[in-house]
Amino acid sequence: MSFANDDEPSTGGPYIEQDPTVFYDPSQATDTGQVAPEVAGAFKYALRFERGLRAGMTYILGDGTTLVGRSDDAGLFLGDVSVSRRHAEFDVRDGILQVKDLGSLNGTYVNGSRVEQADLAPGDEVWIGKFHFIVAVGHG
């Protein structure tokens, strides 16, 4: 399969995106089992990767909005075609953590349900494409 190149003049054929988002259904994934709602550190919220190459890693969420996706300007870059370029946002304000889907192809799931926006609590499971996170809180 060949892909159109942005640098080439139009060939008259259809434009094919070089890095398209592909469909992924998190309900078909298997669970890893362990929930880790606390992570050492002086911060309010974090996301612990539960599956894939980053399993066991933790991403600390600062106050304000964090863009998640494959875009160059994403604060949390998830380099997989199951993730849209601008997939979702995590927002920490006044001690509350929310996730908001940005119209992604595969959606954003919280505790097994597809959501447009949801408040999150420690221990909640979040799926963005093939990435499975557990919401954790900092202690220490």
N, CA, C and O atoms as a GROMACS GRO file, in nm:
protein
  560
    1MET      N    1   0.086  -0.118   0.000
    1MET     CA    2   0.000   0.000   0.000
    1MET      C    3   0.089   0.123   0.000
    1MET      O    4   0.183   0.130   0.079
    2SER      N    5   0.062   0.216  -0.084
    2SER     CA    6   0.140   0.340  -0.086
    2SER      C    7   0.056   0.453  -0.029
    2SER      O    8  -0.067   0.452  -0.035
    3PHE      N    9   0.126   0.550   0.026
    3PHE     CA   10   0.060   0.663   0.088
    3PHE      C   11   0.095   0.791   0.015
    3PHE      O   12   0.205   0.806  -0.039
    4ALA      N   13   0.000   0.883   0.014
    4ALA     CA   14   0.026   1.014  -0.046
    4ALA      C   15   0.126   1.089   0.039
    4ALA      O   16   0.132   1.069   0.160
    5ASN      N   17   0.203   1.174  -0.023
    5ASN     CA   18   0.303   1.253   0.047
    5ASN      C   19   0.261   1.399   0.043
    5ASN      O   20   0.227   1.452  -0.063
    6ASP      N   21   0.263   1.464   0.160
    6ASP     CA   22   0.222   1.604   0.169
    6ASP      C   23   0.310   1.694   0.083
    6ASP      O   24   0.264   1.799   0.036
    7ASP      N   25   0.436   1.656   0.061
    7ASP     CA   26   0.530   1.741  -0.012
    7ASP      C   27   0.513   1.730  -0.163
    7ASP      O   28   0.563   1.816  -0.236
    8GLU      N   29   0.446   1.628  -0.211
    8GLU     CA   30   0.428   1.610  -0.354
    8GLU      C   31   0.306   1.686  -0.402
    8GLU      O   32   0.208   1.700  -0.329
    9PRO      N   33   0.311   1.738  -0.526
    9PRO     CA   34   0.192   1.802  -0.581
    9PRO      C   35   0.080   1.698  -0.594
    9PRO      O   36   0.107   1.578  -0.604
   10SER      N   37  -0.040   1.745  -0.594
   10SER     CA   38  -0.155   1.655  -0.603
   10SER      C   39  -0.146   1.568  -0.728
   10SER      O   40  -0.119   1.616  -0.838
   11THR      N   41  -0.169   1.440  -0.707
   11THR     CA   42  -0.165   1.344  -0.818
   11THR      C   43  -0.304   1.320  -0.875
   11THR      O   44  -0.320   1.241  -0.968
   12GLY      N   45  -0.402   1.385  -0.820
   12GLY     CA   46  -0.539   1.367  -0.867
   12GLY      C   47  -0.611   1.253  -0.796
   12GLY      O   48  -0.732   1.239  -0.808
   13GLY      N   49  -0.536   1.172  -0.722
   13GLY     CA   50  -0.596   1.061  -0.648
   13GLY      C   51  -0.639   1.104  -0.510
   13GLY      O   52  -0.618   1.219  -0.471
   14PRO      N   53  -0.700   1.014  -0.436
   14PRO     CA   54  -0.745   1.049  -0.301
   14PRO      C   55  -0.627   1.067  -0.207
   14PRO      O   56  -0.525   1.000  -0.220
   15TYR      N   57  -0.640   1.159  -0.112
   15TYR     CA   58  -0.538   1.180  -0.012
   15TYR      C   59  -0.552   1.071   0.092
   15TYR      O   60  -0.661   1.046   0.142
   16ILE      N   61  -0.442   1.006   0.125
   16ILE     CA   62  -0.442   0.904   0.229
   16ILE      C   63  -0.349   0.951   0.339
   16ILE      O   64  -0.231   0.978   0.315
   17GLU      N   65  -0.403   0.961   0.460
   17GLU     CA   66  -0.325   1.008   0.573
   17GLU      C   67  -0.210   0.912   0.600
   17GLU      O   68  -0.229   0.790   0.596
   18GLN      N   69  -0.092   0.965   0.627
   18GLN     CA   70   0.026   0.881   0.647
   18GLN      C   71   0.023   0.804   0.778
   18GLN      O   72   0.083   0.696   0.786
   19ASP      N   73  -0.041   0.854   0.878
   19ASP     CA   74  -0.044   0.790   1.009
   19ASP      C   75  -0.187   0.790   1.062
   19ASP      O   76  -0.217   0.862   1.158
   20PRO      N   77  -0.275   0.711   1.001
   20PRO     CA   78  -0.417   0.716   1.039
   20PRO      C   79  -0.442   0.652   1.175
   20PRO      O   80  -0.365   0.567   1.220
   21THR      N   81  -0.550   0.693   1.239
   21THR     CA   82  -0.594   0.629   1.362
   21THR      C   83  -0.672   0.504   1.322
   21THR      O   84  -0.757   0.510   1.234
   22VAL      N   85  -0.643   0.392   1.387
   22VAL     CA   86  -0.715   0.268   1.358
   22VAL      C   87  -0.810   0.236   1.471
   22VAL      O   88  -0.792   0.283   1.584
   23PHE      N   89  -0.912   0.157   1.441
   23PHE     CA   90  -1.014   0.124   1.539
   23PHE      C   91  -0.960   0.026   1.641
   23PHE      O   92  -0.890  -0.069   1.607
   24TYR      N   93  -0.993   0.049   1.769
   24TYR     CA   94  -0.953  -0.039   1.878
   24TYR      C   95  -1.066  -0.044   1.979
   24TYR      O   96  -1.120   0.060   2.016
   25ASP      N   97  -1.103  -0.164   2.024
   25ASP     CA   98  -1.211  -0.183   2.120
   25ASP      C   99  -1.153  -0.233   2.252
   25ASP      O  100  -1.113  -0.348   2.260
   26PRO      N  101  -1.148  -0.148   2.357
   26PRO     CA  102  -1.086  -0.190   2.482
   26PRO      C  103  -1.160  -0.302   2.553
   26PRO      O  104  -1.102  -0.367   2.641
   27SER      N  105  -1.285  -0.327   2.518
   27SER     CA  106  -1.357  -0.436   2.584
   27SER      C  107  -1.299  -0.572   2.547
   27SER      O  108  -1.328  -0.671   2.613
   28GLN      N  109  -1.216  -0.577   2.441
   28GLN     CA  110  -1.154  -0.702   2.399
   28GLN      C  111  -1.018  -0.725   2.467
   28GLN      O  112  -0.959  -0.832   2.451
   29ALA      N  113  -0.969  -0.628   2.541
   29ALA     CA  114  -0.839  -0.640   2.606
   29ALA      C  115  -0.851  -0.718   2.736
   29ALA      O  116  -0.959  -0.726   2.795
   30THR      N  117  -0.741  -0.775   2.778
   30THR     CA  118  -0.741  -0.850   2.904
   30THR      C  119  -0.694  -0.761   3.017
   30THR      O  120  -0.615  -0.669   2.996
   31ASP      N  121  -0.742  -0.787   3.137
   31ASP     CA  122  -0.710  -0.709   3.256
   31ASP      C  123  -0.581  -0.761   3.320
   31ASP      O  124  -0.559  -0.882   3.324
   32THR      N  125  -0.497  -0.672   3.369
   32THR     CA  126  -0.374  -0.712   3.437
   32THR      C  127  -0.396  -0.734   3.585
   32THR      O  128  -0.310  -0.794   3.651
   33GLY      N  129  -0.505  -0.689   3.640
   33GLY     CA  130  -0.542  -0.724   3.776
   33GLY      C  131  -0.512  -0.625   3.886
   33GLY      O  132  -0.605  -0.584   3.955
   34GLN      N  133  -0.389  -0.583   3.906
   34GLN     CA  134  -0.353  -0.504   4.022
   34GLN      C  135  -0.388  -0.357   4.007
   34GLN      O  136  -0.359  -0.296   3.905
   35VAL      N  137  -0.450  -0.301   4.112
   35VAL     CA  138  -0.481  -0.159   4.117
   35VAL      C  139  -0.384  -0.093   4.213
   35VAL      O  140  -0.366  -0.140   4.325
   36ALA      N  141  -0.321   0.015   4.169
   36ALA     CA  142  -0.225   0.087   4.254
   36ALA      C  143  -0.269   0.231   4.269
   36ALA      O  144  -0.221   0.318   4.196
   37PRO      N  145  -0.362   0.260   4.363
   37PRO     CA  146  -0.416   0.396   4.372
   37PRO      C  147  -0.324   0.499   4.435
   37PRO      O  148  -0.354   0.618   4.430
   38GLU      N  149  -0.210   0.458   4.496
   38GLU     CA  150  -0.118   0.555   4.555
   38GLU      C  151   0.021   0.541   4.496
   38GLU      O  152   0.069   0.430   4.472
   39VAL      N  153   0.084   0.656   4.473
   39VAL     CA  154   0.220   0.661   4.420
   39VAL      C  155   0.297   0.760   4.507
   39VAL      O  156   0.246   0.866   4.542
   40ALA      N  157   0.421   0.724   4.541
   40ALA     CA  158   0.502   0.812   4.626
   40ALA      C  159   0.531   0.943   4.553
   40ALA      O  160   0.568   0.942   4.436
   41GLY      N  161   0.515   1.054   4.623
   41GLY     CA  162   0.546   1.185   4.566
   41GLY      C  163   0.451   1.292   4.616
   41GLY      O  164   0.340   1.262   4.660
   42ALA      N  165   0.495   1.416   4.608
   42ALA     CA  166   0.414   1.529   4.654
   42ALA      C  167   0.339   1.590   4.536
   42ALA      O  168   0.378   1.694   4.484
   43PHE      N  169   0.233   1.525   4.493
   43PHE     CA  170   0.146   1.572   4.386
   43PHE      C  171   0.006   1.520   4.414
   43PHE      O  172  -0.012   1.433   4.499
   44LYS      N  173  -0.092   1.573   4.344
   44LYS     CA  174  -0.229   1.532   4.370
   44LYS      C  175  -0.267   1.407   4.291
   44LYS      O  176  -0.311   1.308   4.350
   45TYR      N  177  -0.252   1.409   4.158
   45TYR     CA  178  -0.297   1.297   4.075
   45TYR      C  179  -0.187   1.250   3.980
   45TYR      O  180  -0.098   1.326   3.942
   46ALA      N  181  -0.196   1.122   3.944
   46ALA     CA  182  -0.106   1.062   3.847
   46ALA      C  183  -0.181   0.953   3.773
   46ALA      O  184  -0.286   0.907   3.817
   47LEU      N  185  -0.126   0.912   3.659
   47LEU     CA  186  -0.179   0.802   3.581
   47LEU      C  187  -0.073   0.693   3.578
   47LEU      O  188   0.040   0.717   3.535
   48ARG      N  189  -0.108   0.575   3.623
   48ARG     CA  190  -0.016   0.462   3.620
   48ARG      C  191  -0.049   0.375   3.500
   48ARG      O  192  -0.162   0.327   3.488
   49PHE      N  193   0.049   0.354   3.412
   49PHE     CA  194   0.031   0.267   3.295
   49PHE      C  195   0.019   0.123   3.344
   49PHE      O  196   0.103   0.074   3.420
   50GLU      N  197  -0.086   0.055   3.299
   50GLU     CA  198  -0.111  -0.082   3.342
   50GLU      C  199  -0.082  -0.186   3.235
   50GLU      O  200  -0.067  -0.304   3.267
   51ARG      N  201  -0.074  -0.146   3.108
   51ARG     CA  202  -0.052  -0.242   2.999
   51ARG      C  203   0.050  -0.188   2.901
   51ARG      O  204   0.073  -0.067   2.893
   52GLY      N  205   0.111  -0.278   2.826
   52GLY     CA  206   0.199  -0.239   2.718
   52GLY      C  207   0.341  -0.210   2.761
   52GLY      O  208   0.381  -0.243   2.873
   53LEU      N  209   0.417  -0.147   2.669
   53LEU     CA  210   0.558  -0.121   2.693
   53LEU      C  211   0.584  -0.031   2.813
   53LEU      O  212   0.690  -0.038   2.875
   54ARG      N  213   0.488   0.053   2.847
   54ARG     CA  214   0.506   0.147   2.958
   54ARG      C  215   0.446   0.095   3.088
   54ARG      O  216   0.437   0.170   3.185
   55ALA      N  217   0.406  -0.031   3.094
   55ALA     CA  218   0.344  -0.087   3.215
   55ALA      C  219   0.432  -0.060   3.336
   55ALA      O  220   0.553  -0.085   3.333
   56GLY      N  221   0.371  -0.010   3.442
   56GLY     CA  222   0.442   0.022   3.564
   56GLY      C  223   0.492   0.165   3.572
   56GLY      O  224   0.524   0.212   3.681
   57MET      N  225   0.497   0.235   3.459
   57MET     CA  226   0.540   0.375   3.460
   57MET      C  227   0.426   0.463   3.510
   57MET      O  228   0.309   0.426   3.502
   58THR      N  229   0.461   0.580   3.560
   58THR     CA  230   0.362   0.674   3.613
   58THR      C  231   0.380   0.810   3.549
   58THR      O  232   0.493   0.859   3.536
   59TYR      N  233   0.269   0.872   3.508
   59TYR     CA  234   0.270   1.007   3.452
   59TYR      C  235   0.202   1.098   3.553
   59TYR      O  236   0.084   1.079   3.584
   60ILE      N  237   0.273   1.196   3.603
   60ILE     CA  238   0.218   1.289   3.703
   60ILE      C  239   0.143   1.400   3.632
   60ILE      O  240   0.194   1.462   3.539
   61LEU      N  241   0.020   1.425   3.677
   61LEU     CA  242  -0.064   1.530   3.621
   61LEU      C  243  -0.052   1.655   3.708
   61LEU      O  244  -0.083   1.653   3.827
   62GLY      N  245  -0.006   1.764   3.647
   62GLY     CA  246   0.001   1.891   3.718
   62GLY      C  247  -0.133   1.962   3.711
   62GLY      O  248  -0.225   1.917   3.642
   63ASP      N  249  -0.145   2.073   3.783
   63ASP     CA  250  -0.266   2.154   3.776
   63ASP      C  251  -0.285   2.205   3.633
   63ASP      O  252  -0.187   2.231   3.563
   64GLY      N  253  -0.409   2.218   3.592
   64GLY     CA  254  -0.441   2.266   3.458
   64GLY      C  255  -0.471   2.150   3.364
   64GLY      O  256  -0.504   2.039   3.407
   65THR      N  257  -0.460   2.178   3.235
   65THR     CA  258  -0.501   2.083   3.131
   65THR      C  259  -0.380   2.016   3.067
   65THR      O  260  -0.281   2.082   3.035
   66THR      N  261  -0.391   1.884   3.048
   66THR     CA  262  -0.289   1.805   2.980
   66THR      C  263  -0.352   1.739   2.859
   66THR      O  264  -0.444   1.658   2.873
   67LEU      N  265  -0.302   1.774   2.740
   67LEU     CA  266  -0.349   1.713   2.616
   67LEU      C  267  -0.287   1.575   2.601
   67LEU      O  268  -0.168   1.557   2.627
   68VAL      N  269  -0.369   1.477   2.560
   68VAL     CA  270  -0.323   1.340   2.538
   68VAL      C  271  -0.347   1.304   2.392
   68VAL      O  272  -0.457   1.325   2.341
   69GLY      N  273  -0.246   1.250   2.326
   69GLY     CA  274  -0.263   1.207   2.188
   69GLY      C  275  -0.131   1.186   2.117
   69GLY      O  276  -0.026   1.177   2.180
   70ARG      N  277  -0.139   1.179   1.983
   70ARG     CA  278  -0.021   1.161   1.899
   70ARG      C  279   0.031   1.292   1.842
   70ARG      O  280   0.128   1.292   1.766
   71SER      N  281  -0.030   1.403   1.877
   71SER     CA  282   0.011   1.535   1.829
   71SER      C  283   0.145   1.574   1.892
   71SER      O  284   0.176   1.536   2.004
   72ASP      N  285   0.223   1.652   1.818
   72ASP     CA  286   0.350   1.700   1.869
   72ASP      C  287   0.335   1.786   1.994
   72ASP      O  288   0.426   1.795   2.076
   73ASP      N  289   0.219   1.851   2.008
   73ASP     CA  290   0.199   1.937   2.124
   73ASP      C  291   0.130   1.867   2.241
   73ASP      O  292   0.090   1.933   2.337
   74ALA      N  293   0.115   1.734   2.235
   74ALA     CA  294   0.053   1.660   2.344
   74ALA      C  295   0.145   1.656   2.465
   74ALA      O  296   0.263   1.624   2.453
   75GLY      N  297   0.091   1.688   2.581
   75GLY     CA  298   0.168   1.677   2.704
   75GLY      C  299   0.197   1.533   2.738
   75GLY      O  300   0.305   1.501   2.787
   76LEU      N  301   0.101   1.446   2.712
   76LEU     CA  302   0.118   1.302   2.730
   76LEU      C  303   0.107   1.239   2.591
   76LEU      O  304  -0.003   1.214   2.542
   77PHE      N  305   0.222   1.215   2.529
   77PHE     CA  306   0.228   1.160   2.394
   77PHE      C  307   0.210   1.009   2.400
   77PHE      O  308   0.285   0.940   2.470
   78LEU      N  309   0.111   0.959   2.328
   78LEU     CA  310   0.087   0.815   2.319
   78LEU      C  311   0.102   0.775   2.174
   78LEU      O  312   0.011   0.794   2.093
   79GLY      N  313   0.216   0.719   2.140
   79GLY     CA  314   0.252   0.688   2.002
   79GLY      C  315   0.198   0.556   1.955
   79GLY      O  316   0.274   0.460   1.936
   80ASP      N  317   0.068   0.548   1.934
   80ASP     CA  318   0.006   0.427   1.881
   80ASP      C  319  -0.110   0.470   1.793
   80ASP      O  320  -0.179   0.567   1.824
   81VAL      N  321  -0.134   0.396   1.685
   81VAL     CA  322  -0.239   0.434   1.591
   81VAL      C  323  -0.380   0.415   1.647
   81VAL      O  324  -0.477   0.457   1.583
   82SER      N  325  -0.394   0.355   1.764
   82SER     CA  326  -0.526   0.345   1.828
   82SER      C  327  -0.561   0.475   1.902
   82SER      O  328  -0.672   0.488   1.954
   83VAL      N  329  -0.468   0.569   1.906
   83VAL     CA  330  -0.486   0.699   1.973
   83VAL      C  331  -0.494   0.809   1.868
   83VAL      O  332  -0.410   0.815   1.778
   84SER      N  333  -0.594   0.895   1.879
   84SER     CA  334  -0.608   1.008   1.788
   84SER      C  335  -0.502   1.113   1.818
   84SER      O  336  -0.445   1.115   1.928
   85ARG      N  337  -0.476   1.200   1.721
   85ARG     CA  338  -0.375   1.305   1.742
   85ARG      C  339  -0.410   1.392   1.862
   85ARG      O  340  -0.324   1.421   1.945
   86ARG      N  341  -0.533   1.434   1.872
   86ARG     CA  342  -0.582   1.511   1.986
   86ARG      C  343  -0.695   1.428   2.045
   86ARG      O  344  -0.812   1.453   2.016
   87HIS      N  345  -0.661   1.329   2.125
   87HIS     CA  346  -0.756   1.228   2.171
   87HIS      C  347  -0.840   1.274   2.290
   87HIS      O  348  -0.963   1.266   2.287
   88ALA      N  349  -0.772   1.322   2.395
   88ALA     CA  350  -0.843   1.358   2.519
   88ALA      C  351  -0.763   1.462   2.596
   88ALA      O  352  -0.648   1.492   2.563
   89GLU      N  353  -0.827   1.515   2.700
   89GLU     CA  354  -0.761   1.606   2.792
   89GLU      C  355  -0.789   1.562   2.934
   89GLU      O  356  -0.901   1.522   2.967
   90PHE      N  357  -0.686   1.570   3.019
   90PHE     CA  358  -0.704   1.555   3.163
   90PHE      C  359  -0.695   1.695   3.220
   90PHE      O  360  -0.609   1.773   3.180
   91ASP      N  361  -0.784   1.728   3.312
   91ASP     CA  362  -0.787   1.862   3.370
   91ASP      C  363  -0.792   1.850   3.522
   91ASP      O  364  -0.880   1.784   3.578
   92VAL      N  365  -0.696   1.914   3.589
   92VAL     CA  366  -0.691   1.917   3.735
   92VAL      C  367  -0.717   2.061   3.778
   92VAL      O  368  -0.638   2.150   3.751
   93ARG      N  369  -0.829   2.081   3.846
   93ARG     CA  370  -0.867   2.214   3.895
   93ARG      C  371  -0.939   2.199   4.030
   93ARG      O  372  -1.028   2.116   4.045
   94ASP      N  373  -0.898   2.282   4.125
   94ASP     CA  374  -0.961   2.283   4.257
   94ASP      C  375  -0.967   2.143   4.319
   94ASP      O  376  -1.065   2.108   4.384
   95GLY      N  377  -0.861   2.065   4.298
   95GLY     CA  378  -0.853   1.932   4.357
   95GLY      C  379  -0.937   1.826   4.289
   95GLY      O  380  -0.947   1.714   4.338
   96ILE      N  381  -0.997   1.860   4.175
   96ILE     CA  382  -1.082   1.765   4.102
   96ILE      C  383  -1.013   1.728   3.971
   96ILE      O  384  -0.961   1.815   3.901
   97LEU      N  385  -1.013   1.598   3.939
   97LEU     CA  386  -0.956   1.549   3.814
   97LEU      C  387  -1.069   1.508   3.720
   97LEU      O  388  -1.158   1.431   3.757
   98GLN      N  389  -1.064   1.561   3.598
   98GLN     CA  390  -1.163   1.525   3.495
   98GLN      C  391  -1.090   1.481   3.370
   98GLN      O  392  -0.978   1.524   3.343
   99VAL      N  393  -1.156   1.394   3.293
   99VAL     CA  394  -1.108   1.357   3.160
   99VAL      C  395  -1.217   1.397   3.062
   99VAL      O  396  -1.336   1.383   3.090
  100LYS      N  397  -1.174   1.447   2.945
  100LYS     CA  398  -1.269   1.488   2.841
  100LYS      C  399  -1.219   1.432   2.708
  100LYS      O  400  -1.106   1.457   2.668
  101ASP      N  401  -1.304   1.357   2.640
  101ASP     CA  402  -1.271   1.307   2.507
  101ASP      C  403  -1.285   1.422   2.408
  101ASP      O  404  -1.377   1.503   2.420
  102LEU      N  405  -1.195   1.430   2.311
  102LEU     CA  406  -1.195   1.540   2.214
  102LEU      C  407  -1.248   1.496   2.078
  102LEU      O  408  -1.200   1.542   1.975
  103GLY      N  409  -1.345   1.407   2.078
  103GLY     CA  410  -1.404   1.360   1.952
  103GLY      C  411  -1.319   1.253   1.885
  103GLY      O  412  -1.318   1.242   1.762
  104SER      N  413  -1.247   1.174   1.963
  104SER     CA  414  -1.157   1.072   1.910
  104SER      C  415  -1.235   0.959   1.841
  104SER      O  416  -1.353   0.937   1.870
  105LEU      N  417  -1.168   0.890   1.751
  105LEU     CA  418  -1.229   0.777   1.680
  105LEU      C  419  -1.263   0.664   1.776
  105LEU      O  420  -1.374   0.611   1.772
  106ASN      N  421  -1.171   0.627   1.862
  106ASN     CA  422  -1.190   0.511   1.950
  106ASN      C  423  -1.251   0.545   2.085
  106ASN      O  424  -1.284   0.455   2.162
  107GLY      N  425  -1.266   0.673   2.115
  107GLY     CA  426  -1.329   0.712   2.239
  107GLY      C  427  -1.237   0.702   2.358
  107GLY      O  428  -1.124   0.654   2.349
  108THR      N  429  -1.288   0.748   2.471
  108THR     CA  430  -1.220   0.742   2.599
  108THR      C  431  -1.312   0.666   2.694
  108THR      O  432  -1.432   0.695   2.702
  109TYR      N  433  -1.256   0.570   2.764
  109TYR     CA  434  -1.336   0.483   2.851
  109TYR      C  435  -1.293   0.500   2.996
  109TYR      O  436  -1.174   0.508   3.026
  110VAL      N  437  -1.392   0.507   3.085
  110VAL     CA  438  -1.368   0.513   3.228
  110VAL      C  439  -1.444   0.398   3.292
  110VAL      O  440  -1.566   0.389   3.280
  111ASN      N  441  -1.371   0.311   3.360
  111ASN     CA  442  -1.430   0.194   3.427
  111ASN      C  443  -1.520   0.114   3.333
  111ASN      O  444  -1.626   0.065   3.373
  112GLY      N  445  -1.478   0.102   3.208
  112GLY     CA  446  -1.549   0.019   3.110
  112GLY      C  447  -1.657   0.088   3.030
  112GLY      O  448  -1.712   0.027   2.939
  113SER      N  449  -1.688   0.213   3.060
  113SER     CA  450  -1.793   0.285   2.988
  113SER      C  451  -1.733   0.399   2.906
  113SER      O  452  -1.647   0.474   2.954
  114ARG      N  453  -1.779   0.412   2.782
  114ARG     CA  454  -1.732   0.522   2.698
  114ARG      C  455  -1.790   0.652   2.750
  114ARG      O  456  -1.909   0.660   2.780
  115VAL      N  457  -1.705   0.754   2.762
  115VAL     CA  458  -1.747   0.882   2.818
  115VAL      C  459  -1.705   0.996   2.728
  115VAL      O  460  -1.605   0.987   2.656
  116GLU      N  461  -1.780   1.104   2.731
  116GLU     CA  462  -1.739   1.229   2.668
  116GLU      C  463  -1.661   1.311   2.769
  116GLU      O  464  -1.564   1.379   2.734
  117GLN      N  465  -1.704   1.305   2.895
  117GLN     CA  466  -1.638   1.375   3.004
  117GLN      C  467  -1.674   1.302   3.133
  117GLN      O  468  -1.786   1.254   3.148
  118ALA      N  469  -1.578   1.295   3.226
  118ALA     CA  470  -1.606   1.228   3.353
  118ALA      C  471  -1.513   1.280   3.461
  118ALA      O  472  -1.397   1.312   3.435
  119ASP      N  473  -1.566   1.287   3.584
  119ASP     CA  474  -1.484   1.312   3.701
  119ASP      C  475  -1.416   1.180   3.737
  119ASP      O  476  -1.475   1.074   3.725
  120LEU      N  477  -1.290   1.189   3.780
  120LEU     CA  478  -1.213   1.069   3.812
  120LEU      C  479  -1.175   1.067   3.958
  120LEU      O  480  -1.157   1.172   4.021
  121ALA      N  481  -1.161   0.945   4.012
  121ALA     CA  482  -1.118   0.926   4.151
  121ALA      C  483  -1.007   0.822   4.152
  121ALA      O  484  -0.993   0.744   4.057
  122PRO      N  485  -0.927   0.819   4.259
  122PRO     CA  486  -0.821   0.719   4.267
  122PRO      C  487  -0.877   0.578   4.249
  122PRO      O  488  -0.981   0.543   4.305
  123GLY      N  489  -0.806   0.498   4.170
  123GLY     CA  490  -0.849   0.362   4.142
  123GLY      C  491  -0.932   0.348   4.016
  123GLY      O  492  -0.952   0.237   3.967
  124ASP      N  493  -0.981   0.460   3.960
  124ASP     CA  494  -1.057   0.452   3.835
  124ASP      C  495  -0.966   0.404   3.722
  124ASP      O  496  -0.847   0.438   3.718
  125GLU      N  497  -1.023   0.326   3.630
  125GLU     CA  498  -0.951   0.277   3.514
  125GLU      C  499  -0.987   0.364   3.394
  125GLU      O  500  -1.104   0.390   3.369
  126VAL      N  501  -0.886   0.408   3.320
  126VAL     CA  502  -0.906   0.490   3.201
  126VAL      C  503  -0.837   0.421   3.084
  126VAL      O  504  -0.721   0.382   3.093
  127TRP      N  505  -0.912   0.407   2.972
  127TRP     CA  506  -0.857   0.351   2.848
  127TRP      C  507  -0.855   0.461   2.744
  127TRP      O  508  -0.957   0.525   2.718
  128ILE      N  509  -0.738   0.483   2.685
  128ILE     CA  510  -0.723   0.572   2.570
  128ILE      C  511  -0.652   0.490   2.464
  128ILE      O  512  -0.533   0.462   2.475
  129GLY      N  513  -0.727   0.450   2.360
  129GLY     CA  514  -0.672   0.357   2.263
  129GLY      C  515  -0.632   0.229   2.334
  129GLY      O  516  -0.709   0.176   2.414
  130LYS      N  517  -0.512   0.180   2.306
  130LYS     CA  518  -0.464   0.057   2.370
  130LYS      C  519  -0.402   0.081   2.506
  130LYS      O  520  -0.358  -0.013   2.572
  131PHE      N  521  -0.398   0.207   2.550
  131PHE     CA  522  -0.334   0.240   2.676
  131PHE      C  523  -0.434   0.233   2.791
  131PHE      O  524  -0.541   0.292   2.785
  132HIS      N  525  -0.398   0.160   2.894
  132HIS     CA  526  -0.481   0.138   3.011
  132HIS      C  527  -0.412   0.203   3.130
  132HIS      O  528  -0.297   0.170   3.161
  133PHE      N  529  -0.480   0.295   3.196
  133PHE     CA  530  -0.425   0.367   3.311
  133PHE      C  531  -0.509   0.340   3.434
  133PHE      O  532  -0.628   0.309   3.425
  134ILE      N  533  -0.446   0.351   3.550
  134ILE     CA  534  -0.516   0.356   3.677
  134ILE      C  535  -0.489   0.495   3.736
  134ILE      O  536  -0.374   0.539   3.740
  135VAL      N  537  -0.594   0.563   3.781
  135VAL     CA  538  -0.578   0.694   3.844
  135VAL      C  539  -0.521   0.672   3.983
  135VAL      O  540  -0.573   0.593   4.062
  136ALA      N  541  -0.412   0.742   4.012
  136ALA     CA  542  -0.346   0.730   4.141
  136ALA      C  543  -0.334   0.867   4.206
  136ALA      O  544  -0.343   0.970   4.139
  137VAL      N  545  -0.315   0.867   4.337
  137VAL     CA  546  -0.291   0.990   4.410
  137VAL      C  547  -0.150   0.986   4.470
  137VAL      O  548  -0.096   0.879   4.496
  138GLY      N  549  -0.093   1.104   4.489
  138GLY     CA  550   0.038   1.112   4.548
  138GLY      C  551   0.032   1.108   4.700
  138GLY      O  552  -0.066   1.151   4.761
  139HIS      N  553   0.137   1.056   4.760
  139HIS     CA  554   0.150   1.059   4.906
  139HIS      C  555   0.297   1.078   4.940
  139HIS      O  556   0.385   1.031   4.867
  140GLY      N  557   0.321   1.146   5.048
  140GLY     CA  558   0.459   1.160   5.090
  140GLY      C  559   0.512   1.296   5.088
  140GLY      O  560   0.628   1.318   5.122
   0.00000   0.00000   0.00000
